[in-house]
């Protein structure tokens, strides 16, 4: 079985279906400390660091993943923290791409 982190994001077109709540919950079980919002439209995780340098190094690594996968999260960045939110705008909710990228982010730590 291929893990999420081993997969590559695919292109979704506007109008493609988003994941069902059950599909999203199943994929969420393969991630570490990510949560699903109440509307089942985004997944998010908070990260804590020792200092600003570590935070920005992490943000740059996430940006590298986003560029490589062509799937970009929303990020909230502070001195020693970063919150990442994934969703797939073209499907108006979650796709497997969100979970693939989250798994790749998990592998950074």
ROSE-4610 file (N, C-alpha, C; in Angstrom, 1 decimal, always signed):
// ROSE-4610
residu = [X/X/X/X/X/X/X/X/X/X/X/X/X/X/X/X/X/X/X/X/X/X/X/X/X/X/X/X/X/X/X/X/X/X/X/X/X/X/X/X/X/X/X/X/X/X/X/X/X/X/X/X/X/X/X/X/X/X/X/X/X/X/X/X/X/X/X/X/X/X/X/X/X/X/X/X/X/X/X/X/X/X/X/X/X/X/X/X/X/X/X/X/X/X/X/X/X/X/X/X/X/X/X/X/X/X/X/X/X/X/X/X/X/X/X/X/X/X/X/X/X/X/X/X/X/X/X/X/X/X/X/X/X/X/X/X/X/X/X/X/X/X/X/X/X/X/X/X/X/X/X/X/X/X/X/X/X/X/X/X/X/X/X/X/X/X/X/X/X/X/X/X/X/X/X/X/X/X/X/X/X/X/X/X/X/X/X/X/X/X/X/X/X/X/X/X/X/X/X/X/X/X/X/X/X/X/X/X/X/X/X/X/X/X/X/X/X/X/X/X/X/X/X/X/X/X/X/X/X/X/X/X/X/X/X/X/X/X/X/X/X/X/X/X/X/X/X/X/X/X/X/X/X/X/X/X/X/X/X/X/X/X/X/X/X/X/X/X/X/X/X/X/X/X/X/X/X/X/X/X/X/X/X/X/X/X/X/X/X/X/X/X/X/X/X/X/X/X/X/X/X/X/X/X/X/X/X/X/X/X/X/X/X/X/X/X/X/X/X/X/X/X/X/X/X/X/X]
num = [1/1/1/2/2/2/3/3/3/4/4/4/5/5/5/6/6/6/7/7/7/8/8/8/9/9/9/10/10/10/11/11/11/12/12/12/13/13/13/14/14/14/15/15/15/16/16/16/17/17/17/18/18/18/19/19/19/20/20/20/21/21/21/22/22/22/23/23/23/24/24/24/25/25/25/26/26/26/27/27/27/28/28/28/29/29/29/30/30/30/31/31/31/32/32/32/33/33/33/34/34/34/35/35/35/36/36/36/37/37/37/38/38/38/39/39/39/40/40/40/41/41/41/42/42/42/43/43/43/44/44/44/45/45/45/46/46/46/47/47/47/48/48/48/49/49/49/50/50/50/51/51/51/52/52/52/53/53/53/54/54/54/55/55/55/56/56/56/57/57/57/58/58/58/59/59/59/60/60/60/61/61/61/62/62/62/63/63/63/64/64/64/65/65/65/66/66/66/67/67/67/68/68/68/69/69/69/70/70/70/71/71/71/72/72/72/73/73/73/74/74/74/75/75/75/76/76/76/77/77/77/78/78/78/79/79/79/80/80/80/81/81/81/82/82/82/83/83/83/84/84/84/85/85/85/86/86/86/87/87/87/88/88/88/89/89/89/90/90/90/91/91/91/92/92/92/93/93/93/94/94/94/95/95/95/96/96/96/97/97/97/98/98/98/99/99/99/100/100/100/101/101/101/102/102/102/103/103/103/104/104/104/105/105/105/106/106/106/107/107/107/108/108/108/109/109/109]
x = [+0.8/+0.0/+0.9/+0.6/+1.3/+0.9/+1.8/+1.4/+1.1/+0.4/+0.1/+1.3/+2.3/+3.6/+4.3/+4.0/+4.7/+3.9/+2.7/+1.9/+2.2/+1.7/+1.9/+0.5/+0.4/-0.9/-1.3/-2.6/-3.1/-3.9/-4.2/-5.0/-6.5/-7.2/-8.6/-9.2/-10.3/-11.0/-12.2/-12.5/-13.7/-14.9/-15.6/-16.8/-16.5/-15.2/-14.9/-15.4/-15.8/-16.4/-15.3/-15.7/-14.8/-15.0/-14.1/-14.2/-15.5/-16.1/-17.2/-16.6/-17.4/-16.9/-16.3/-16.9/-16.3/-15.0/-14.8/-13.6/-12.5/-12.8/-11.9/-11.5/-12.4/-12.1/-11.1/-11.4/-10.5/-9.1/-8.9/-7.6/-6.9/-7.7/-7.2/-6.5/-6.9/-6.3/-4.9/-4.5/-3.1/-2.2/-2.7/-1.9/-1.7/-0.7/-0.4/-0.9/-1.8/-2.2/-2.9/-3.4/-4.2/-5.7/-6.4/-7.9/-8.7/-9.9/-10.9/-11.8/-12.1/-13.0/-14.4/-15.3/-16.7/-17.4/-17.1/-17.8/-17.2/-16.1/-15.3/-14.8/-14.3/-13.8/-12.3/-11.7/-10.3/-9.7/-8.4/-7.7/-6.6/-6.3/-5.3/-4.5/-3.3/-2.4/-1.6/-1.3/-0.5/+0.9/+1.9/+3.3/+3.9/+4.7/+5.5/+7.0/+7.7/+9.2/+9.9/+11.2/+12.0/+12.1/+12.2/+12.5/+12.1/+12.3/+11.8/+12.6/+13.9/+14.6/+14.1/+13.8/+13.2/+11.9/+11.1/+9.7/+9.8/+10.7/+10.8/+11.5/+12.4/+13.0/+11.9/+11.0/+9.9/+8.9/+8.6/+7.7/+8.3/+9.7/+10.3/+10.3/+10.4/+10.3/+8.9/+7.9/+6.5/+6.2/+6.8/+6.7/+7.3/+8.4/+9.1/+8.1/+7.5/+6.5/+5.4/+4.9/+3.7/+4.1/+5.3/+5.7/+5.9/+6.5/+6.7/+5.4/+4.4/+3.1/+2.1/+2.4/+1.5/+0.2/+0.3/-0.8/-0.4/-1.1/-0.6/-1.5/-1.0/-1.8/-1.9/-2.9/-2.9/-2.1/-1.3/-0.4/-0.5/-0.6/-0.5/+0.8/+1.7/+3.0/+3.3/+3.8/+4.2/+5.7/+6.1/+7.5/+8.0/+7.2/+7.6/+6.4/+5.6/+4.5/+4.1/+3.4/+2.9/+1.6/+0.5/-0.7/-0.9/-1.1/-1.3/-2.7/-3.3/-4.7/-4.6/-5.2/-5.3/-6.7/-7.0/-8.3/-8.0/-8.9/-8.8/-9.9/-9.5/-10.4/-11.2/-10.6/-11.3/-12.5/-12.4/-13.5/-14.4/-14.0/-14.8/-14.8/-13.7/-13.6/-12.3/-12.3/-11.1/-11.0/-9.7/-9.4/-8.2/-7.9/-6.7/-5.4/-5.3/-4.2/-3.9/-4.9/-4.7/-4.0/-4.4/-3.9/-2.5/-2.2/-0.9/+0.1/-0.3/+0.6/+0.8/-0.2/-0.2/+0.8/+0.7/+1.6/+3.1/+3.3/+4.7/+5.2/+4.3/+4.7/+5.0/+4.2/+4.5/+5.9/+6.3/+7.6/+8.8/+8.5/+9.5/+10.0/+9.2/+9.5/+10.1]
y = [-1.2/+0.0/+1.2/+2.2/+3.4/+4.4/+4.9/+5.9/+7.2/+8.1/+9.4/+10.2/+10.1/+10.9/+10.5/+9.2/+8.7/+9.1/+9.6/+10.0/+11.4/+11.7/+13.0/+13.6/+14.9/+15.6/+15.5/+15.5/+15.5/+16.7/+17.0/+18.3/+18.0/+18.8/+18.7/+19.9/+19.6/+20.7/+21.2/+22.4/+23.0/+22.1/+21.8/+20.9/+19.5/+19.1/+17.7/+17.6/+16.4/+16.3/+16.4/+17.0/+17.0/+15.6/+15.4/+14.2/+14.3/+13.1/+13.1/+13.2/+13.5/+13.6/+12.3/+11.2/+9.9/+9.6/+9.9/+9.8/+10.6/+11.9/+12.8/+12.2/+11.7/+11.2/+10.0/+9.2/+8.0/+8.4/+9.4/+9.9/+10.6/+11.3/+12.0/+11.0/+9.8/+8.8/+8.5/+8.8/+8.6/+9.7/+10.8/+12.0/+12.1/+13.0/+13.2/+14.6/+14.6/+15.9/+16.9/+16.4/+17.3/+17.2/+18.2/+18.2/+18.7/+18.2/+18.5/+19.6/+20.7/+21.7/+21.1/+21.8/+21.4/+21.1/+21.9/+21.8/+20.8/+20.1/+19.1/+19.7/+21.0/+21.7/+22.0/+21.9/+22.1/+21.2/+21.0/+20.3/+21.3/+21.3/+22.2/+21.6/+22.1/+21.7/+22.9/+23.0/+24.0/+23.4/+24.2/+23.7/+24.8/+24.3/+25.2/+25.0/+26.1/+26.1/+26.8/+26.7/+27.3/+28.8/+29.2/+30.6/+30.9/+32.1/+32.6/+31.9/+31.7/+31.1/+29.7/+28.9/+27.5/+27.6/+28.6/+28.8/+29.1/+30.0/+30.4/+29.3/+28.6/+27.4/+26.4/+26.2/+25.3/+25.8/+27.1/+27.7/+27.6/+27.8/+27.6/+26.2/+25.2/+23.8/+23.5/+24.0/+23.8/+24.5/+25.7/+26.3/+25.5/+24.8/+23.9/+22.8/+22.2/+21.1/+21.6/+22.8/+23.4/+23.6/+24.1/+24.4/+23.1/+22.1/+20.8/+20.1/+20.2/+19.5/+20.4/+21.7/+22.6/+22.6/+22.6/+22.6/+23.4/+24.6/+25.6/+25.8/+25.7/+25.9/+27.4/+27.6/+28.9/+28.7/+29.7/+29.6/+30.9/+30.7/+31.8/+31.6/+32.6/+32.5/+33.6/+33.1/+34.0/+33.7/+34.4/+34.2/+32.8/+32.0/+30.6/+29.6/+30.0/+29.1/+29.3/+28.2/+28.2/+27.4/+27.9/+27.1/+26.9/+25.7/+25.3/+24.9/+25.4/+25.0/+24.5/+23.3/+22.8/+22.7/+23.0/+22.7/+22.8/+22.3/+22.4/+23.3/+24.5/+25.5/+25.0/+24.3/+23.9/+22.9/+22.2/+21.3/+21.8/+23.0/+23.6/+22.8/+22.2/+21.4/+20.7/+19.4/+18.6/+17.7/+17.4/+16.4/+15.6/+14.5/+13.7/+14.6/+15.6/+16.4/+17.1/+17.4/+18.1/+17.1/+15.9/+14.9/+14.4/+14.4/+14.1/+15.2/+16.4/+17.5/+17.5/+17.3/+17.3/+16.1/+15.0/+13.9/+14.3/+15.0/+15.4/+16.4/+17.3/+18.3/+17.5/+16.5/+15.7/+15.1/+14.7/+14.1/+15.1/+16.4/+17.3/+17.3/+16.8/+16.9/+15.6]
z = [+0.0/+0.0/+0.0/-0.9/-1.0/+0.1/+0.9/+1.9/+1.3/+2.0/+1.4/+1.1/+1.9/+1.6/+0.4/-0.1/-1.3/-2.6/-2.4/-3.6/-4.1/-5.2/-5.9/-6.1/-5.9/-6.1/-7.6/-7.8/-9.2/-9.4/-10.6/-10.9/-10.8/-10.1/-10.0/-10.7/-11.4/-12.2/-11.4/-11.7/-11.0/-11.3/-10.3/-10.4/-10.0/-9.9/-9.4/-8.0/-7.6/-6.3/-5.2/-4.1/-2.9/-2.2/-1.2/-0.4/+0.5/+0.8/+1.7/+3.1/+4.1/+5.5/+5.9/+5.5/+5.9/+5.3/+4.0/+3.3/+3.9/+4.3/+4.9/+6.3/+7.1/+8.4/+8.3/+7.2/+7.0/+6.7/+5.8/+5.5/+6.6/+7.4/+8.6/+9.6/+9.6/+10.5/+10.2/+9.0/+8.5/+8.8/+9.4/+9.7/+11.2/+11.6/+13.0/+13.4/+14.3/+15.0/+14.1/+12.9/+12.1/+12.5/+12.3/+12.6/+11.4/+11.4/+10.4/+10.9/+10.1/+10.6/+10.6/+11.3/+11.5/+10.1/+9.1/+7.9/+6.9/+7.4/+6.6/+5.3/+5.4/+4.2/+4.3/+5.5/+5.6/+6.7/+6.6/+7.6/+8.1/+9.4/+9.9/+11.0/+11.2/+12.3/+12.7/+14.0/+14.6/+14.9/+14.6/+14.9/+15.8/+16.8/+17.7/+17.5/+17.6/+17.4/+18.5/+18.6/+19.6/+19.3/+18.1/+17.7/+16.3/+16.0/+14.6/+13.5/+13.7/+12.6/+12.3/+13.3/+13.1/+12.4/+12.8/+12.2/+10.7/+10.4/+9.0/+8.1/+8.7/+8.0/+7.7/+8.6/+8.4/+7.3/+7.4/+6.4/+5.0/+4.9/+3.6/+3.1/+4.0/+3.6/+3.1/+3.8/+3.4/+2.0/+1.8/+0.5/-0.6/-0.3/-1.3/-1.7/-0.6/-0.9/-1.7/-1.4/-2.1/-3.6/-3.8/-5.2/-6.0/-5.3/-6.0/-6.3/-5.4/-5.6/-6.3/-6.5/-7.0/-6.3/-4.9/-4.0/-2.8/-2.6/-1.7/-0.5/+0.7/+1.9/+2.3/+3.1/+3.8/+5.1/+5.4/+6.6/+7.5/+8.8/+9.7/+10.4/+10.3/+10.9/+11.9/+13.1/+14.1/+14.5/+15.6/+16.0/+16.2/+16.9/+17.1/+16.9/+15.9/+15.6/+14.1/+13.6/+12.3/+12.3/+11.7/+11.6/+10.1/+9.7/+8.2/+8.0/+7.0/+6.6/+5.2/+4.9/+3.6/+3.2/+1.9/+1.3/-0.2/-1.0/-2.5/-3.1/-3.5/-3.9/-5.1/-6.0/-7.3/-7.0/-5.9/-5.5/-4.4/-3.9/-2.9/-1.5/-1.2/+0.0/+0.0/+0.5/+0.6/-0.6/-0.9/-1.9/-1.3/-2.0/-1.5/-1.5/-2.4/-2.4/-1.0/-0.3/+1.0/+2.0/+1.9/+2.8/+2.4/+1.1/+0.6/+1.1/+0.9/+1.3/+2.8/+3.6/+5.0/+5.5/+4.8/+5.2/+4.9/+3.8/+3.4/+4.5/+4.9/+6.0/+7.3/+7.6/+8.8/+8.7/+7.5/+7.4/+7.5/+7.6/+7.8/+9.3/+10.2/+11.6/+12.1]
